[in-house]
Amino acid sequence: MHVRLPKQPASLRRRRTEFLLRRRGKVVIVVLVVITTLVVVVVVVVVGRTAEAARQQQQEHQRGRYRA
């Protein structure tokens, strides 16, 4: 993947690496944001499901108690 570039002045090469690093930093930030968003969504869904199941169980228990 690494292509040998023709000789460039050091300042130009440094500017290019800085630009690449900055872009990589932005990519890392975007990836982290996406991962955290996914994790939050999964946690919310799981918590919502468990809360819903617990609520249904409580209602069933109350119904059973009233019936008895």
Summary of the structure (lengths in Angstrom):
residues: 68
radius of gyration: 27.6
end to end distance: 74.6
largest distance: 89.1
contacts: 118
relative contact order: 0.05
helix: 85%
strand: 0%
